[in-house]
Amino acid sequence: MWLFGRKGASGFSTSSTAEQVTHGIDATGLTAIVTGASSGIGAETTRVLAMRGAHVVMAVRNVKSGAEVKESILKEIPHAKIDVMELDLGCMASVRKFASEYNSFGYPLNILINNAGVMAPPFMLSQDNIELQFATNHLGHFLLTNLLLQNLKNTAQASHKEGRIVNVSSMNHRFTYREGIRFDKINDKDSYSAILAYGQSKLANILHSNELARYFKEEGVEITANSLHPGAINTNLLRHQNLVEGIVNWIGKYFIKDIPQGAATTCYVALHPQVKGISGEYFSDSNIAAPTSQAKDVELAKKLWDFSLNLTKPQ
């Protein structure tokens, strides 16, 4: 658990938890999708949103694990409204299937939390033959967002409530390849760096939310899009980095956030009234923060959007 932390302008700090940043907020009537909701901060985000009254759809690769998380939440919060649906972000066919099924159910959508991710695995390709981190952390969420966009717009218009898209990025967007996004070398195994490729995918998350925010402003749509750094958290994202995980376990109880603290910024950006009308920003510790200059590069964001559209076109 993080022992230090000064409160920022929001009144919250590094040590604030997801329950604390949503205290007193009534999310009844809101429907949210949380990707990667079967463990870590995704599971905690689901729990806290459900606690505040939201209907939460857990979008998970492992439905059995998702169902177990759902049951544990229901034991604590019997009134929680939670559904579990299968989603593999590393497979575009799975993303399309999820979005089609979700929309066919007639569910509204107020909040989309793009949380799922993989961190620094050895080089491998997704089912669509795209480097796994870029495919899962960015492209899967990019496609998912586009397929659910009309639902978000319809819900915002019908409910007269602001829709929110939340992209869980990382401070590690600072540690990417020199050019930021290697458009011509996404699948280059020889020059692949697990850490830099992770940073590339997290930079893409920020650029994606910024381009969405620009689009919503132009269209006059009442939907916001923001990105965030959840904090340094010891979750199963570290399973591919044994040395790092060992160091985290050693010093983590003093300097690493626990999961309730790690989910705080996500829940703050998703639900807090202080964030109403704020779009295209990057948050950390439940406060607006400053990303890198690359993350604010408008032309890079546009280029990534076009690149991603091309890669996610139906074949």
C-alpha positions as a Markdown table, in Angstrom:
| # | Residue | x | y | z |
|---|---|---|---|---|
| 1 | Met | 0.0 | 0.0 | 0.0 |
| 2 | Trp | 1.3 | 3.5 | -0.9 |
| 3 | Leu | 2.3 | 5.3 | 2.2 |
| 4 | Phe | 2.7 | 8.8 | 0.7 |
| 5 | Gly | 0.6 | 11.1 | -1.3 |
| 6 | Arg | -0.4 | 14.8 | -1.2 |
| 7 | Lys | -4.0 | 15.6 | -2.3 |
| 8 | Gly | -4.3 | 17.3 | -5.6 |
| 9 | Ala | -6.9 | 19.8 | -6.9 |
| 10 | Ser | -9.6 | 17.1 | -7.0 |
| 11 | Gly | -9.2 | 16.5 | -3.2 |
| 12 | Phe | -7.8 | 13.0 | -3.9 |
| 13 | Ser | -4.3 | 11.6 | -3.9 |
| 14 | Thr | -2.2 | 8.6 | -4.7 |
| 15 | Ser | -3.5 | 6.8 | -1.6 |
| 16 | Ser | -7.2 | 7.4 | -2.4 |
| 17 | Thr | -9.3 | 4.2 | -3.1 |
| 18 | Ala | -12.0 | 3.6 | -5.7 |
| 19 | Glu | -14.6 | 3.6 | -3.0 |
| 20 | Gln | -13.3 | 6.9 | -1.6 |
| 21 | Val | -13.4 | 8.8 | -4.9 |
| 22 | Thr | -16.9 | 7.6 | -5.6 |
| 23 | His | -18.3 | 8.2 | -2.1 |
| 24 | Gly | -21.8 | 9.6 | -2.3 |
| 25 | Ile | -22.2 | 9.2 | -6.1 |
| 26 | Asp | -25.4 | 7.5 | -7.3 |
| 27 | Ala | -24.8 | 5.6 | -10.6 |
| 28 | Thr | -28.3 | 4.1 | -10.7 |
| 29 | Gly | -29.6 | 4.0 | -14.2 |
| 30 | Leu | -26.1 | 4.0 | -15.8 |
| 31 | Thr | -24.8 | 1.0 | -17.8 |
| 32 | Ala | -21.0 | 0.5 | -18.1 |
| 33 | Ile | -18.8 | -2.0 | -19.9 |
| 34 | Val | -15.5 | -2.9 | -18.3 |
| 35 | Thr | -13.0 | -4.9 | -20.3 |
| 36 | Gly | -10.5 | -7.1 | -18.5 |
| 37 | Ala | -12.9 | -7.3 | -15.6 |
| 38 | Ser | -12.1 | -10.7 | -14.3 |
| 39 | Ser | -9.0 | -9.7 | -12.2 |
| 40 | Gly | -7.0 | -6.7 | -10.8 |
| 41 | Ile | -8.3 | -3.2 | -11.2 |
| 42 | Gly | -10.9 | -4.3 | -13.7 |
| 43 | Ala | -12.6 | -6.5 | -11.1 |
| 44 | Glu | -12.3 | -3.7 | -8.5 |
| 45 | Thr | -13.7 | -1.2 | -11.0 |
| 46 | Thr | -16.7 | -3.5 | -11.6 |
| 47 | Arg | -17.3 | -4.0 | -7.9 |
| 48 | Val | -17.3 | -0.3 | -7.1 |
| 49 | Leu | -19.4 | 0.8 | -10.1 |
| 50 | Ala | -21.9 | -1.9 | -9.1 |
| 51 | Met | -21.8 | -0.8 | -5.5 |
| 52 | Arg | -22.7 | 2.7 | -6.7 |
| 53 | Gly | -25.7 | 1.3 | -8.6 |
| 54 | Ala | -24.5 | 1.0 | -12.2 |
| 55 | His | -25.3 | -2.0 | -14.3 |
| 56 | Val | -21.9 | -3.4 | -15.2 |
| 57 | Val | -21.2 | -5.7 | -18.1 |
| 58 | Met | -17.9 | -7.6 | -17.6 |
| 59 | Ala | -16.2 | -8.1 | -20.9 |
| 60 | Val | -13.8 | -10.9 | -20.3 |
| 61 | Arg | -11.7 | -13.5 | -22.1 |
| 62 | Asn | -12.2 | -16.1 | -19.5 |
| 63 | Val | -16.0 | -16.4 | -18.8 |
| 64 | Lys | -15.5 | -18.9 | -15.9 |
| 65 | Ser | -13.2 | -16.5 | -14.1 |
| 66 | Gly | -15.6 | -13.6 | -14.8 |
| 67 | Ala | -18.5 | -15.6 | -13.4 |
| 68 | Glu | -16.5 | -16.3 | -10.2 |
| 69 | Val | -15.7 | -12.6 | -9.8 |
| 70 | Lys | -19.4 | -11.8 | -10.3 |
| 71 | Glu | -20.5 | -14.3 | -7.7 |
| 72 | Ser | -18.0 | -12.9 | -5.1 |
| 73 | Ile | -19.3 | -9.4 | -5.7 |
| 74 | Leu | -22.9 | -10.5 | -5.4 |
| 75 | Lys | -22.1 | -12.1 | -2.0 |
| 76 | Glu | -20.9 | -8.7 | -0.8 |
| 77 | Ile | -23.5 | -6.6 | -2.8 |
| 78 | Pro | -26.6 | -8.7 | -3.3 |
| 79 | His | -28.3 | -5.9 | -5.3 |
| 80 | Ala | -25.5 | -5.6 | -7.8 |
| 81 | Lys | -26.5 | -5.8 | -11.4 |
| 82 | Ile | -23.7 | -7.5 | -13.3 |
| 83 | Asp | -23.5 | -9.5 | -16.5 |
| 84 | Val | -20.6 | -11.4 | -17.9 |
| 85 | Met | -19.9 | -11.6 | -21.7 |
| 86 | Glu | -17.0 | -13.1 | -23.6 |
| 87 | Leu | -14.5 | -10.8 | -25.3 |
| 88 | Asp | -11.0 | -11.5 | -26.6 |
| 89 | Leu | -9.5 | -8.2 | -27.6 |
| 90 | Gly | -6.7 | -10.0 | -29.4 |
| 91 | Cys | -9.2 | -11.3 | -31.9 |
| 92 | Met | -11.2 | -8.9 | -34.1 |
| 93 | Ala | -13.8 | -11.6 | -34.8 |
| 94 | Ser | -14.4 | -11.8 | -31.0 |
| 95 | Val | -14.6 | -8.0 | -30.7 |
| 96 | Arg | -17.2 | -7.9 | -33.5 |
| 97 | Lys | -19.2 | -10.8 | -32.0 |
| 98 | Phe | -19.2 | -9.1 | -28.6 |
| 99 | Ala | -20.4 | -5.7 | -29.9 |
| 100 | Ser | -23.1 | -7.3 | -32.1 |
| 101 | Glu | -24.4 | -9.3 | -29.2 |
| 102 | Tyr | -24.3 | -6.4 | -26.8 |
| 103 | Asn | -26.2 | -4.1 | -29.2 |
| 104 | Ser | -28.7 | -6.9 | -30.0 |
| 105 | Phe | -29.6 | -7.2 | -26.3 |
| 106 | Gly | -30.9 | -3.6 | -26.4 |
| 107 | Tyr | -28.6 | -2.5 | -23.5 |
| 108 | Pro | -27.9 | 1.2 | -23.4 |
| 109 | Leu | -24.3 | 2.3 | -22.9 |
| 110 | Asn | -23.3 | 5.3 | -20.7 |
| 111 | Ile | -19.7 | 4.4 | -19.8 |
| 112 | Leu | -17.1 | 2.4 | -21.7 |
| 113 | Ile | -14.0 | 1.5 | -19.7 |
| 114 | Asn | -11.2 | 0.1 | -21.9 |
| 115 | Asn | -9.1 | -1.5 | -19.2 |
| 116 | Ala | -7.9 | -4.9 | -20.4 |
| 117 | Gly | -4.3 | -5.3 | -21.4 |
| 118 | Val | -1.2 | -7.4 | -21.7 |
| 119 | Met | 2.2 | -6.3 | -20.6 |
| 120 | Ala | 5.7 | -7.0 | -22.1 |
| 121 | Pro | 5.3 | -10.6 | -23.3 |
| 122 | Pro | 7.9 | -12.2 | -25.6 |
| 123 | Phe | 7.2 | -11.3 | -29.2 |
| 124 | Met | 4.1 | -13.0 | -30.5 |
| 125 | Leu | 1.3 | -12.2 | -33.0 |
| 126 | Ser | -2.4 | -12.0 | -32.3 |
| 127 | Gln | -5.0 | -14.2 | -34.1 |
| 128 | Asp | -5.1 | -11.4 | -36.8 |
| 129 | Asn | -1.3 | -11.5 | -37.2 |
| 130 | Ile | -0.5 | -8.2 | -35.5 |
| 131 | Glu | 2.0 | -7.8 | -32.6 |
| 132 | Leu | 0.1 | -8.9 | -29.5 |
| 133 | Gln | 0.4 | -5.8 | -27.3 |
| 134 | Phe | -0.6 | -3.4 | -30.0 |
| 135 | Ala | -3.4 | -5.7 | -31.1 |
| 136 | Thr | -4.8 | -6.2 | -27.6 |
| 137 | Asn | -4.1 | -3.0 | -25.8 |
| 138 | His | -4.9 | -0.6 | -28.6 |
| 139 | Leu | -6.5 | -2.1 | -31.8 |
| 140 | Gly | -9.0 | -4.3 | -30.0 |
| 141 | His | -10.2 | -1.4 | -27.9 |
| 142 | Phe | -10.2 | 0.9 | -31.0 |
| 143 | Leu | -12.5 | -1.5 | -32.8 |
| 144 | Leu | -14.7 | -2.1 | -29.8 |
| 145 | Thr | -15.2 | 1.6 | -29.3 |
| 146 | Asn | -16.1 | 2.2 | -32.9 |
| 147 | Leu | -18.6 | -0.6 | -32.9 |
| 148 | Leu | -20.3 | 0.7 | -29.8 |
| 149 | Leu | -20.1 | 4.4 | -30.7 |
| 150 | Gln | -23.6 | 4.7 | -32.0 |
| 151 | Asn | -25.0 | 3.1 | -28.9 |
| 152 | Leu | -23.1 | 5.6 | -26.8 |
| 153 | Lys | -24.5 | 8.5 | -28.8 |
| 154 | Asn | -28.0 | 7.1 | -28.7 |
| 155 | Thr | -27.8 | 6.6 | -25.0 |
| 156 | Ala | -26.4 | 10.1 | -24.3 |
| 157 | Gln | -29.2 | 11.7 | -26.4 |
| 158 | Ala | -32.0 | 9.6 | -24.9 |
| 159 | Ser | -30.9 | 9.9 | -21.3 |
| 160 | His | -29.6 | 13.4 | -21.4 |
| 161 | Lys | -26.6 | 12.2 | -19.5 |
| 162 | Glu | -23.0 | 12.6 | -20.6 |
| 163 | Gly | -21.4 | 9.5 | -22.0 |
| 164 | Arg | -17.9 | 8.7 | -21.0 |
| 165 | Ile | -15.1 | 6.7 | -22.6 |
| 166 | Val | -12.2 | 5.8 | -20.3 |
| 167 | Asn | -8.9 | 4.5 | -21.7 |
| 168 | Val | -6.6 | 2.9 | -19.1 |
| 169 | Ser | -3.1 | 3.9 | -20.3 |
| 170 | Ser | 0.1 | 4.0 | -18.3 |
| 171 | Met | 2.9 | 6.3 | -17.4 |
| 172 | Asn | 4.9 | 3.8 | -19.4 |
| 173 | His | 3.7 | 5.6 | -22.5 |
| 174 | Arg | 6.9 | 7.6 | -21.9 |
| 175 | Phe | 9.0 | 4.6 | -22.7 |
| 176 | Thr | 8.2 | 3.8 | -26.3 |
| 177 | Tyr | 10.1 | 3.7 | -29.5 |
| 178 | Arg | 11.8 | 6.9 | -30.6 |
| 179 | Glu | 9.2 | 7.6 | -33.3 |
| 180 | Gly | 6.3 | 6.9 | -30.8 |
| 181 | Ile | 4.3 | 4.6 | -33.0 |
| 182 | Arg | 6.3 | 2.4 | -35.5 |
| 183 | Phe | 3.7 | 2.3 | -38.2 |
| 184 | Asp | 6.0 | 0.5 | -40.6 |
| 185 | Lys | 7.5 | -1.9 | -38.1 |
| 186 | Ile | 4.5 | -3.0 | -35.9 |
| 187 | Asn | 5.4 | -6.7 | -36.6 |
| 188 | Asp | 9.2 | -6.4 | -36.8 |
| 189 | Lys | 10.4 | -9.2 | -34.6 |
| 190 | Asp | 14.1 | -8.5 | -35.0 |
| 191 | Ser | 13.8 | -5.0 | -33.4 |
| 192 | Tyr | 11.0 | -5.8 | -31.0 |
| 193 | Ser | 11.4 | -4.7 | -27.4 |
| 194 | Ala | 8.8 | -6.0 | -25.0 |
| 195 | Ile | 9.0 | -2.9 | -22.8 |
| 196 | Leu | 9.0 | -0.4 | -25.7 |
| 197 | Ala | 6.2 | -2.2 | -27.4 |
| 198 | Tyr | 4.1 | -1.9 | -24.3 |
| 199 | Gly | 4.9 | 1.8 | -24.1 |
| 200 | Gln | 3.9 | 2.1 | -27.7 |
| 201 | Ser | 0.5 | 0.5 | -27.0 |
| 202 | Lys | -0.1 | 2.8 | -24.0 |
| 203 | Leu | 0.8 | 5.8 | -26.0 |
| 204 | Ala | -1.7 | 4.7 | -28.6 |
| 205 | Asn | -4.4 | 4.6 | -25.8 |
| 206 | Ile | -3.8 | 8.3 | -25.1 |
| 207 | Leu | -3.7 | 9.3 | -28.7 |
| 208 | His | -7.0 | 7.3 | -29.3 |
| 209 | Ser | -8.8 | 9.1 | -26.5 |
| 210 | Asn | -7.5 | 12.5 | -27.7 |
| 211 | Glu | -8.7 | 11.9 | -31.2 |
| 212 | Leu | -12.1 | 10.7 | -29.9 |
| 213 | Ala | -12.4 | 13.9 | -27.8 |
| 214 | Arg | -11.6 | 16.0 | -30.9 |
| 215 | Tyr | -14.2 | 14.2 | -32.9 |
| 216 | Phe | -16.9 | 14.5 | -30.2 |
| 217 | Lys | -16.2 | 18.3 | -29.9 |
| 218 | Glu | -16.6 | 18.7 | -33.7 |
| 219 | Glu | -19.8 | 16.7 | -33.8 |
| 220 | Gly | -21.3 | 18.4 | -30.7 |
| 221 | Val | -21.8 | 15.0 | -29.1 |
| 222 | Glu | -22.3 | 14.8 | -25.3 |
| 223 | Ile | -19.6 | 12.1 | -24.8 |
| 224 | Thr | -16.2 | 12.6 | -23.3 |
| 225 | Ala | -13.0 | 10.6 | -23.8 |
| 226 | Asn | -10.1 | 10.6 | -21.4 |
| 227 | Ser | -7.1 | 8.4 | -20.6 |
| 228 | Leu | -5.3 | 7.7 | -17.4 |
| 229 | His | -2.4 | 6.1 | -15.5 |
| 230 | Pro | -3.7 | 3.9 | -12.8 |
| 231 | Gly | -0.5 | 3.8 | -10.8 |
| 232 | Ala | 2.2 | 1.2 | -10.2 |
| 233 | Ile | 0.2 | -1.8 | -9.2 |
| 234 | Asn | 1.3 | -5.4 | -8.6 |
| 235 | Thr | -1.2 | -7.3 | -10.8 |
| 236 | Asn | -1.0 | -10.3 | -13.1 |
| 237 | Leu | 0.1 | -7.9 | -15.9 |
| 238 | Leu | 3.6 | -8.5 | -14.6 |
| 239 | Arg | 3.5 | -12.3 | -15.2 |
| 240 | His | 5.9 | -12.0 | -18.2 |
| 241 | Gln | 8.5 | -10.1 | -16.2 |
| 242 | Asn | 9.7 | -12.3 | -13.4 |
| 243 | Leu | 12.5 | -10.0 | -12.2 |
| 244 | Val | 10.3 | -6.9 | -12.1 |
| 245 | Glu | 7.6 | -8.9 | -10.3 |
| 246 | Gly | 10.1 | -10.0 | -7.7 |
| 247 | Ile | 11.3 | -6.4 | -7.0 |
| 248 | Val | 7.7 | -5.3 | -6.8 |
| 249 | Asn | 6.8 | -8.0 | -4.3 |
| 250 | Trp | 9.9 | -6.9 | -2.2 |
| 251 | Ile | 9.3 | -3.2 | -2.0 |
| 252 | Gly | 5.6 | -3.1 | -3.1 |
| 253 | Lys | 4.1 | -2.9 | 0.4 |
| 254 | Tyr | 5.8 | 0.5 | 0.8 |
| 255 | Phe | 5.7 | 2.1 | -2.7 |
| 256 | Ile | 3.2 | 0.2 | -4.9 |
| 257 | Lys | -0.6 | 0.9 | -4.9 |
| 258 | Asp | -2.9 | -1.9 | -3.9 |
| 259 | Ile | -5.8 | -2.8 | -6.2 |
| 260 | Pro | -8.4 | -0.5 | -4.5 |
| 261 | Gln | -6.0 | 2.4 | -4.9 |
| 262 | Gly | -5.1 | 1.3 | -8.5 |
| 263 | Ala | -8.8 | 1.4 | -9.5 |
| 264 | Ala | -9.4 | 4.8 | -8.0 |
| 265 | Thr | -8.5 | 7.0 | -11.0 |
| 266 | Thr | -10.6 | 4.8 | -13.4 |
| 267 | Cys | -13.6 | 5.1 | -11.2 |
| 268 | Tyr | -13.0 | 8.8 | -10.7 |
| 269 | Val | -12.9 | 9.5 | -14.4 |
| 270 | Ala | -15.9 | 7.2 | -15.1 |
| 271 | Leu | -18.2 | 8.6 | -12.4 |
| 272 | His | -17.2 | 11.8 | -10.6 |
| 273 | Pro | -19.1 | 15.0 | -11.3 |
| 274 | Gln | -15.8 | 17.0 | -11.2 |
| 275 | Val | -15.0 | 15.3 | -14.6 |
| 276 | Lys | -18.2 | 16.4 | -16.3 |
| 277 | Gly | -17.4 | 18.1 | -19.6 |
| 278 | Ile | -13.7 | 17.4 | -19.4 |
| 279 | Ser | -12.4 | 15.6 | -22.5 |
| 280 | Gly | -9.1 | 14.8 | -24.1 |
| 281 | Glu | -7.2 | 14.9 | -20.8 |
| 282 | Tyr | -4.8 | 12.5 | -19.1 |
| 283 | Phe | -5.3 | 11.7 | -15.4 |
| 284 | Ser | -3.2 | 10.2 | -12.7 |
| 285 | Asp | -4.0 | 9.8 | -9.0 |
| 286 | Ser | -7.5 | 11.1 | -9.7 |
| 287 | Asn | -6.2 | 14.4 | -10.9 |
| 288 | Ile | -5.4 | 15.9 | -14.4 |
| 289 | Ala | -1.8 | 15.2 | -15.2 |
| 290 | Ala | 0.7 | 15.9 | -18.0 |
| 291 | Pro | 1.5 | 13.2 | -20.6 |
| 292 | Thr | 4.5 | 13.4 | -23.0 |
| 293 | Ser | 4.6 | 15.8 | -25.9 |
| 294 | Gln | 4.1 | 12.8 | -28.2 |
| 295 | Ala | 0.9 | 11.9 | -26.4 |
| 296 | Lys | -0.4 | 15.4 | -27.3 |
| 297 | Asp | 0.7 | 15.3 | -30.9 |
| 298 | Val | -2.5 | 16.0 | -32.9 |
| 299 | Glu | -1.0 | 14.8 | -36.2 |
| 300 | Leu | 0.3 | 11.6 | -34.7 |
| 301 | Ala | -3.2 | 11.0 | -33.3 |
| 302 | Lys | -4.8 | 11.4 | -36.7 |
| 303 | Lys | -2.2 | 9.2 | -38.4 |
| 304 | Leu | -2.8 | 6.5 | -35.7 |
| 305 | Trp | -6.6 | 6.8 | -36.2 |
| 306 | Asp | -6.3 | 6.2 | -40.0 |
| 307 | Phe | -3.8 | 3.4 | -39.5 |
| 308 | Ser | -6.0 | 1.7 | -37.0 |
| 309 | Leu | -9.1 | 2.1 | -39.2 |
| 310 | Asn | -7.3 | 0.3 | -42.0 |
| 311 | Leu | -6.1 | -2.5 | -39.8 |
| 312 | Thr | -9.6 | -3.2 | -38.3 |
| 313 | Lys | -11.4 | -3.2 | -41.7 |
| 314 | Pro | -13.4 | -6.4 | -42.2 |
| 315 | Gln | -11.4 | -8.7 | -44.5 |
